[in-house]
Amino acid sequence: MGNVNQAEFWQQRYEQDSIGWDMGQVSPPLKVYIDQLPEAAKEQAVLVPGAGNAYEVGYLYEQGFTNITLVDFAPAPIKDFAERYPDFPADKLICADFFDLLPKQHQFDWVLEQTFFCAINPARRDEYVQQMARLLKPKGQLVGLLFDKDFGRNEPPFGGTKEEYQQRFSTHFDTEIMEQSYNSHPARQGSELFIKMRVKD
Ligand SMILES: C[S@@+](CC[C@H](N)C(=O)[O-])C[C@H]1O[C@@H](n2cnc3c(N)ncnc32)[C@H](O)[C@@H]1O
């Protein structure tokens, strides 16, 4: 296996169309979550890191969200997204390593997590938690899905358990929701936790 810390690993997967994680649609639980947000949320700054083909970004944009930032360090899916959404603000399409984003330049009201955490090297999970907390405004939220499953392989997706996540995130986040998702995509039914966590003061 290549190095999951490197953009080249992921870029190659897109070039070879070896993207088994790609659902080709907005993740159903995230669509339901987005649909119940109040109108005022549309002005909030939202980050979608490791967005890939970014169906969630497309959906947010189509619903009228005005301040969405897409980050991925593989250029291929960003190029595709820009072709599918030619009017999407180019300065909000960021081809960069999530861990290199500078909190002084980027601050978000909430972050949408969708198969990004499971793509990073498990040895970097605490770094993920810290970086996420740094990029959020006070009271900012991390919302999304985490796998509740051990895939038993030394390659992505890297799974985990509710106990591990609770312990790991508790350093920087208060958990508001972390429970089995009832409306996952059929292929992920019973293997996802819906999470909503608020950064600690
Ligand atoms: C498993 S894919 C998921 C893509 C998308 N969220 C989805 O659900 O279809 C993981 C994505 O994260 C990106 N990625 C992995 N590590 C990254 C990092 N450190 N910084 C930015 N993007 C990263 C990869 O390029 C890839 O597009």
The ligand as an SDF file (V2000), in Angstrom:
LIG
                    3D

 27 29  0  0  0  0  0  0  0  0999 V2000
  -12.0200    8.0650    1.5360 C   0  0  0  0  0  0  0  0  0  0  0  0
  -11.9300    9.5350    0.6150 S   0  0  0  0  0  0  0  0  0  0  0  0
  -13.5100   10.2910    0.9900 C   0  0  0  0  0  0  0  0  0  0  0  0
  -13.9120   11.3710    0.0430 C   0  0  0  0  0  0  0  0  0  0  0  0
  -15.3040   11.9550    0.3060 C   0  0  0  0  0  0  0  0  0  0  0  0
  -15.3970   12.5330    1.6210 N   0  0  0  0  0  0  0  0  0  0  0  0
  -16.3610   10.9080    0.0980 C   0  0  0  0  0  0  0  0  0  0  0  0
  -17.0100   10.5130    1.0690 O   0  0  0  0  0  0  0  0  0  0  0  0
  -16.5570   10.4920   -1.0540 O   0  0  0  0  0  0  0  0  0  0  0  0
  -10.7980   10.5230    1.5540 C   0  0  0  0  0  0  0  0  0  0  0  0
  -10.4580   11.8400    0.9100 C   0  0  0  0  0  0  0  0  0  0  0  0
   -9.6510   12.5790    1.8090 O   0  0  0  0  0  0  0  0  0  0  0  0
   -8.5870   13.1700    1.1070 C   0  0  0  0  0  0  0  0  0  0  0  0
   -7.5060   13.3420    2.0810 N   0  0  0  0  0  0  0  0  0  0  0  0
   -6.8840   12.3670    2.7860 C   0  0  0  0  0  0  0  0  0  0  0  0
   -5.9790   12.9070    3.6290 N   0  0  0  0  0  0  0  0  0  0  0  0
   -6.0430   14.2510    3.4380 C   0  0  0  0  0  0  0  0  0  0  0  0
   -5.3580   15.3490    4.0250 C   0  0  0  0  0  0  0  0  0  0  0  0
   -4.4300   15.1780    4.9650 N   0  0  0  0  0  0  0  0  0  0  0  0
   -5.6720   16.5980    3.6220 N   0  0  0  0  0  0  0  0  0  0  0  0
   -6.6320   16.7920    2.6600 C   0  0  0  0  0  0  0  0  0  0  0  0
   -7.3010   15.7910    2.0710 N   0  0  0  0  0  0  0  0  0  0  0  0
   -7.0170   14.5330    2.4660 C   0  0  0  0  0  0  0  0  0  0  0  0
   -8.2890   12.2110   -0.0290 C   0  0  0  0  0  0  0  0  0  0  0  0
   -7.6530   12.8420   -1.1060 O   0  0  0  0  0  0  0  0  0  0  0  0
   -9.6800   11.7140   -0.3790 C   0  0  0  0  0  0  0  0  0  0  0  0
  -10.2900   12.5260   -1.3600 O   0  0  0  0  0  0  0  0  0  0  0  0
  1  2  1  0
  2  3  1  0
  2 10  1  0
  3  4  1  0
  4  5  1  0
  5  6  1  0
  5  7  1  0
  7  8  2  0
  7  9  1  0
 10 11  1  0
 11 12  1  0
 11 26  1  0
 12 13  1  0
 13 14  1  0
 13 24  1  0
 14 15  1  0
 14 23  1  0
 15 16  2  0
 16 17  1  0
 17 18  1  0
 17 23  2  0
 18 19  1  0
 18 20  2  0
 20 21  1  0
 21 22  2  0
 22 23  1  0
 24 25  1  0
 24 26  1  0
 26 27  1  0
M  CHG  2   2   1   9  -1
M  END
$$$$
